[in-house]
């Protein structure tokens, strides 16, 4: 992982991206999406993760995050990825999944070359953390996150995408509680 994209000042808000290996479209089924939502809520309630914005796409997750306990943001991210890696594999095995063999093969193949991983590797290494240390970067990343499903052609309006913070920023109910950014940003 490049040192350029590590959490250097843990008190900042960071734009992070977690990507599934080989860009496998895992988050096309509700069970996998719900796992990510529940895991993020757990990290908020139990580990002090503060989420300012998020968007869960079919094969990656973008977020603006910080921690109530700044020194532990990298630990929260590590634990979140480790937990969801295990749980995604469990869901693939337990849920009806037409792509089961193919997905498990991809995840097993990607684990082969990493001595730290025993069976399956779901997430790519790292999380491409970018410090949002000024209002320009912060609002640019917030806009990028909230408009991701529009650019992907999934929805016409950002607030129509359920697995994103856009609805909350548009004054509607969201599925994850947010810490709002006071930047004059409006959809």
FIPA-705339 format. One record per residue (C-alpha): residue in three letters; x, y, z; chain; residue number from 1. Coordinates in steps of 0.001 Angstrom, whole numbers, m for minus. Each point is the difference from the previous one (the first is absolute). Layout:
N
@type->Ala	X->X	Y->Y	Z->Z	mol->A	seq->NUM .
...
//
This chain:
187
@type->Unk	X->0	Y->0	Z->0	mol->A	seq->1 .
@type->Unk	X->1269	Y->3450	Z->m837	mol->A	seq->2 .
@type->Unk	X->1063	Y->2131	Z->2948	mol->A	seq->3 .
@type->Unk	X->m1595	Y->2956	Z->m1785	mol->A	seq->4 .
@type->Unk	X->m3489	Y->m1247	Z->910	mol->A	seq->5 .
@type->Unk	X->384	Y->m932	Z->3652	mol->A	seq->6 .
@type->Unk	X->m1704	Y->1636	Z->2964	mol->A	seq->7 .
@type->Unk	X->2711	Y->2401	Z->1153	mol->A	seq->8 .
@type->Unk	X->m2019	Y->2433	Z->2116	mol->A	seq->9 .
@type->Unk	X->m2649	Y->m2106	Z->1719	mol->A	seq->10 .
@type->Unk	X->m1980	Y->3088	Z->1024	mol->A	seq->11 .
@type->Unk	X->m905	Y->839	Z->m3601	mol->A	seq->12 .
@type->Unk	X->m3008	Y->m1175	Z->m1963	mol->A	seq->13 .
@type->Unk	X->1114	Y->m2532	Z->m2604	mol->A	seq->14 .
@type->Unk	X->m1405	Y->m1016	Z->m3342	mol->A	seq->15 .
@type->Unk	X->468	Y->m3775	Z->m183	mol->A	seq->16 .
@type->Unk	X->m846	Y->m2596	Z->m2603	mol->A	seq->17 .
@type->Unk	X->m213	Y->m3752	Z->581	mol->A	seq->18 .
@type->Unk	X->m46	Y->m2044	Z->m3191	mol->A	seq->19 .
@type->Unk	X->m858	Y->m3662	Z->m532	mol->A	seq->20 .
@type->Unk	X->2806	Y->m2037	Z->m1587	mol->A	seq->21 .
@type->Unk	X->m307	Y->m353	Z->m3775	mol->A	seq->22 .
@type->Unk	X->m2878	Y->2501	Z->229	mol->A	seq->23 .
@type->Unk	X->m2421	Y->m2880	Z->630	mol->A	seq->24 .
@type->Unk	X->m3566	Y->1380	Z->182	mol->A	seq->25 .
@type->Unk	X->m812	Y->m1461	Z->3410	mol->A	seq->26 .
@type->Unk	X->m2367	Y->2723	Z->1211	mol->A	seq->27 .
@type->Unk	X->m2784	Y->m786	Z->m2441	mol->A	seq->28 .
@type->Unk	X->m1956	Y->m2054	Z->2520	mol->A	seq->29 .
@type->Unk	X->m1743	Y->1471	Z->3074	mol->A	seq->30 .
@type->Unk	X->1638	Y->m2370	Z->2513	mol->A	seq->31 .
@type->Unk	X->3502	Y->1211	Z->m852	mol->A	seq->32 .
@type->Unk	X->m1047	Y->3655	Z->79	mol->A	seq->33 .
@type->Unk	X->m1718	Y->m488	Z->3347	mol->A	seq->34 .
@type->Unk	X->3168	Y->m1556	Z->1402	mol->A	seq->35 .
@type->Unk	X->1957	Y->3152	Z->m866	mol->A	seq->36 .
@type->Unk	X->m2694	Y->2276	Z->1456	mol->A	seq->37 .
@type->Unk	X->m145	Y->m1992	Z->3257	mol->A	seq->38 .
@type->Unk	X->3798	Y->m98	Z->235	mol->A	seq->39 .
@type->Unk	X->270	Y->3760	Z->m479	mol->A	seq->40 .
@type->Unk	X->m2670	Y->623	Z->2644	mol->A	seq->41 .
@type->Unk	X->1842	Y->m2323	Z->2393	mol->A	seq->42 .
@type->Unk	X->3240	Y->1916	Z->m588	mol->A	seq->43 .
@type->Unk	X->m1826	Y->3262	Z->691	mol->A	seq->44 .
@type->Unk	X->m1573	Y->m1232	Z->3225	mol->A	seq->45 .
@type->Unk	X->2812	Y->m2156	Z->1390	mol->A	seq->46 .
@type->Unk	X->3244	Y->1327	Z->m1472	mol->A	seq->47 .
@type->Unk	X->m586	Y->3737	Z->m386	mol->A	seq->48 .
@type->Unk	X->m77	Y->152	Z->m3803	mol->A	seq->49 .
@type->Unk	X->m1452	Y->3281	Z->m1237	mol->A	seq->50 .
@type->Unk	X->m1531	Y->m157	Z->m3481	mol->A	seq->51 .
@type->Unk	X->m558	Y->3260	Z->m1860	mol->A	seq->52 .
@type->Unk	X->m900	Y->m1539	Z->m3356	mol->A	seq->53 .
@type->Unk	X->m28	Y->m3415	Z->m1662	mol->A	seq->54 .
@type->Unk	X->m1019	Y->m1773	Z->m3163	mol->A	seq->55 .
@type->Unk	X->m66	Y->m3770	Z->m401	mol->A	seq->56 .
@type->Unk	X->286	Y->m905	Z->m3664	mol->A	seq->57 .
@type->Unk	X->m34	Y->m3510	Z->m1502	mol->A	seq->58 .
@type->Unk	X->3710	Y->m618	Z->593	mol->A	seq->59 .
@type->Unk	X->1327	Y->2810	Z->2178	mol->A	seq->60 .
@type->Unk	X->m817	Y->2266	Z->2924	mol->A	seq->61 .
@type->Unk	X->855	Y->3711	Z->227	mol->A	seq->62 .
@type->Unk	X->m165	Y->1839	Z->3322	mol->A	seq->63 .
@type->Unk	X->945	Y->3206	Z->1729	mol->A	seq->64 .
@type->Unk	X->968	Y->m1102	Z->3507	mol->A	seq->65 .
@type->Unk	X->1831	Y->897	Z->3168	mol->A	seq->66 .
@type->Unk	X->129	Y->m1463	Z->3480	mol->A	seq->67 .
@type->Unk	X->m1063	Y->1254	Z->3405	mol->A	seq->68 .
@type->Unk	X->3317	Y->m1486	Z->1116	mol->A	seq->69 .
@type->Unk	X->2299	Y->1312	Z->m2750	mol->A	seq->70 .
@type->Unk	X->2909	Y->m2387	Z->458	mol->A	seq->71 .
@type->Unk	X->m2202	Y->m3005	Z->m694	mol->A	seq->72 .
@type->Unk	X->m1444	Y->848	Z->m3441	mol->A	seq->73 .
@type->Unk	X->2401	Y->m2370	Z->m1799	mol->A	seq->74 .
@type->Unk	X->m886	Y->m2722	Z->2536	mol->A	seq->75 .
@type->Unk	X->m3732	Y->480	Z->m567	mol->A	seq->76 .
@type->Unk	X->494	Y->m248	Z->m3756	mol->A	seq->77 .
@type->Unk	X->2155	Y->m3131	Z->379	mol->A	seq->78 .
@type->Unk	X->m2560	Y->m1673	Z->2281	mol->A	seq->79 .
@type->Unk	X->m2925	Y->965	Z->m2248	mol->A	seq->80 .
@type->Unk	X->1648	Y->m1492	Z->m3072	mol->A	seq->81 .
@type->Unk	X->1089	Y->m3137	Z->1869	mol->A	seq->82 .
@type->Unk	X->m3471	Y->m586	Z->1465	mol->A	seq->83 .
@type->Unk	X->m1883	Y->630	Z->m3231	mol->A	seq->84 .
@type->Unk	X->2457	Y->m2202	Z->m1931	mol->A	seq->85 .
@type->Unk	X->m924	Y->m2963	Z->2220	mol->A	seq->86 .
@type->Unk	X->m3708	Y->783	Z->7	mol->A	seq->87 .
@type->Unk	X->m225	Y->451	Z->m3776	mol->A	seq->88 .
@type->Unk	X->1516	Y->m3465	Z->m467	mol->A	seq->89 .
@type->Unk	X->m2480	Y->m1401	Z->2516	mol->A	seq->90 .
@type->Unk	X->m2909	Y->1638	Z->m1851	mol->A	seq->91 .
@type->Unk	X->1221	Y->m1310	Z->m3350	mol->A	seq->92 .
@type->Unk	X->m85	Y->m3507	Z->1469	mol->A	seq->93 .
@type->Unk	X->m3291	Y->399	Z->1902	mol->A	seq->94 .
@type->Unk	X->m2181	Y->2087	Z->m2337	mol->A	seq->95 .
@type->Unk	X->m1424	Y->m1044	Z->m3370	mol->A	seq->96 .
@type->Unk	X->2769	Y->1126	Z->m2340	mol->A	seq->97 .
@type->Unk	X->214	Y->m952	Z->m3667	mol->A	seq->98 .
@type->Unk	X->3551	Y->1368	Z->m208	mol->A	seq->99 .
@type->Unk	X->1247	Y->m1870	Z->3098	mol->A	seq->100 .
@type->Unk	X->2699	Y->m2157	Z->m1621	mol->A	seq->101 .
@type->Unk	X->1326	Y->2801	Z->m2180	mol->A	seq->102 .
@type->Unk	X->150	Y->2546	Z->2852	mol->A	seq->103 .
@type->Unk	X->1633	Y->m2413	Z->2417	mol->A	seq->104 .
@type->Unk	X->2554	Y->m890	Z->m2658	mol->A	seq->105 .
@type->Unk	X->834	Y->3697	Z->m570	mol->A	seq->106 .
@type->Unk	X->319	Y->682	Z->3731	mol->A	seq->107 .
@type->Unk	X->2024	Y->m3163	Z->605	mol->A	seq->108 .
@type->Unk	X->2274	Y->778	Z->m2954	mol->A	seq->109 .
@type->Unk	X->727	Y->3486	Z->1381	mol->A	seq->110 .
@type->Unk	X->843	Y->m1446	Z->3419	mol->A	seq->111 .
@type->Unk	X->2662	Y->m2328	Z->m1418	mol->A	seq->112 .
@type->Unk	X->2652	Y->2673	Z->m286	mol->A	seq->113 .
@type->Unk	X->m449	Y->1537	Z->3430	mol->A	seq->114 .
@type->Unk	X->1530	Y->m1887	Z->2928	mol->A	seq->115 .
@type->Unk	X->m2143	Y->1950	Z->2491	mol->A	seq->116 .
@type->Unk	X->m3220	Y->m1404	Z->m1457	mol->A	seq->117 .
@type->Unk	X->m957	Y->m3637	Z->462	mol->A	seq->118 .
@type->Unk	X->m2961	Y->m688	Z->m2272	mol->A	seq->119 .
@type->Unk	X->m1733	Y->2891	Z->m1743	mol->A	seq->120 .
@type->Unk	X->847	Y->3594	Z->m811	mol->A	seq->121 .
@type->Unk	X->m3068	Y->2133	Z->m736	mol->A	seq->122 .
@type->Unk	X->1398	Y->3537	Z->281	mol->A	seq->123 .
@type->Unk	X->2961	Y->1480	Z->m1834	mol->A	seq->124 .
@type->Unk	X->2844	Y->1113	Z->2255	mol->A	seq->125 .
@type->Unk	X->m134	Y->3509	Z->1363	mol->A	seq->126 .
@type->Unk	X->m2746	Y->2585	Z->m65	mol->A	seq->127 .
@type->Unk	X->1468	Y->2953	Z->m1891	mol->A	seq->128 .
@type->Unk	X->m438	Y->2469	Z->2881	mol->A	seq->129 .
@type->Unk	X->62	Y->3651	Z->m1071	mol->A	seq->130 .
@type->Unk	X->m12	Y->2682	Z->2702	mol->A	seq->131 .
@type->Unk	X->m2762	Y->2543	Z->m512	mol->A	seq->132 .
@type->Unk	X->1901	Y->2790	Z->1707	mol->A	seq->133 .
@type->Unk	X->m1773	Y->2916	Z->m1672	mol->A	seq->134 .
@type->Unk	X->m3582	Y->808	Z->m940	mol->A	seq->135 .
@type->Unk	X->675	Y->m275	Z->m3739	mol->A	seq->136 .
@type->Unk	X->1237	Y->m3598	Z->228	mol->A	seq->137 .
@type->Unk	X->m2714	Y->m908	Z->2492	mol->A	seq->138 .
@type->Unk	X->m2880	Y->1286	Z->m2149	mol->A	seq->139 .
@type->Unk	X->1545	Y->m1449	Z->m3172	mol->A	seq->140 .
@type->Unk	X->166	Y->m3466	Z->1614	mol->A	seq->141 .
@type->Unk	X->m3507	Y->364	Z->1452	mol->A	seq->142 .
@type->Unk	X->m1316	Y->864	Z->m3454	mol->A	seq->143 .
@type->Unk	X->1942	Y->m2881	Z->m1562	mol->A	seq->144 .
@type->Unk	X->m1442	Y->m2492	Z->2512	mol->A	seq->145 .
@type->Unk	X->m3609	Y->1168	Z->m235	mol->A	seq->146 .
@type->Unk	X->m40	Y->194	Z->m3805	mol->A	seq->147 .
@type->Unk	X->1747	Y->m3343	Z->m586	mol->A	seq->148 .
@type->Unk	X->m3242	Y->m1931	Z->m735	mol->A	seq->149 .
@type->Unk	X->m1141	Y->2738	Z->m2402	mol->A	seq->150 .
@type->Unk	X->3276	Y->m153	Z->m1934	mol->A	seq->151 .
@type->Unk	X->m319	Y->m3805	Z->m86	mol->A	seq->152 .
@type->Unk	X->m3488	Y->295	Z->m1537	mol->A	seq->153 .
@type->Unk	X->m1734	Y->m1743	Z->2917	mol->A	seq->154 .
@type->Unk	X->m2268	Y->2916	Z->978	mol->A	seq->155 .
@type->Unk	X->m921	Y->3362	Z->m1483	mol->A	seq->156 .
@type->Unk	X->257	Y->1888	Z->3300	mol->A	seq->157 .
@type->Unk	X->2547	Y->m725	Z->2745	mol->A	seq->158 .
@type->Unk	X->m2575	Y->m53	Z->2807	mol->A	seq->159 .
@type->Unk	X->m1801	Y->m2911	Z->m1699	mol->A	seq->160 .
@type->Unk	X->2860	Y->m2413	Z->688	mol->A	seq->161 .
@type->Unk	X->m692	Y->m1882	Z->3244	mol->A	seq->162 .
@type->Unk	X->3592	Y->m971	Z->889	mol->A	seq->163 .
@type->Unk	X->1415	Y->3495	Z->114	mol->A	seq->164 .
@type->Unk	X->22	Y->3102	Z->2168	mol->A	seq->165 .
@type->Unk	X->m1586	Y->2139	Z->m2744	mol->A	seq->166 .
@type->Unk	X->m3562	Y->m389	Z->1317	mol->A	seq->167 .
@type->Unk	X->1040	Y->1205	Z->3452	mol->A	seq->168 .
@type->Unk	X->1773	Y->3030	Z->m1500	mol->A	seq->169 .
@type->Unk	X->m3211	Y->721	Z->m1957	mol->A	seq->170 .
@type->Unk	X->m1986	Y->67	Z->3272	mol->A	seq->171 .
@type->Unk	X->m1461	Y->m3506	Z->m270	mol->A	seq->172 .
@type->Unk	X->448	Y->m3019	Z->2233	mol->A	seq->173 .
@type->Unk	X->3126	Y->m2061	Z->m581	mol->A	seq->174 .
@type->Unk	X->882	Y->m3507	Z->1126	mol->A	seq->175 .
@type->Unk	X->3209	Y->998	Z->1819	mol->A	seq->176 .
@type->Unk	X->251	Y->2810	Z->2510	mol->A	seq->177 .
@type->Unk	X->2411	Y->2700	Z->m1157	mol->A	seq->178 .
@type->Unk	X->2060	Y->2794	Z->1428	mol->A	seq->179 .
@type->Unk	X->m953	Y->2805	Z->m2364	mol->A	seq->180 .
@type->Unk	X->2569	Y->2205	Z->m1622	mol->A	seq->181 .
@type->Unk	X->m860	Y->3664	Z->380	mol->A	seq->182 .
@type->Unk	X->1333	Y->1229	Z->m3316	mol->A	seq->183 .
@type->Unk	X->m2978	Y->1558	Z->m1694	mol->A	seq->184 .
@type->Unk	X->m255	Y->m3164	Z->m2117	mol->A	seq->185 .
@type->Unk	X->m3462	Y->m731	Z->m1308	mol->A	seq->186 .
@type->Unk	X->m1246	Y->m2394	Z->m2638	mol->A	seq->187 .
//
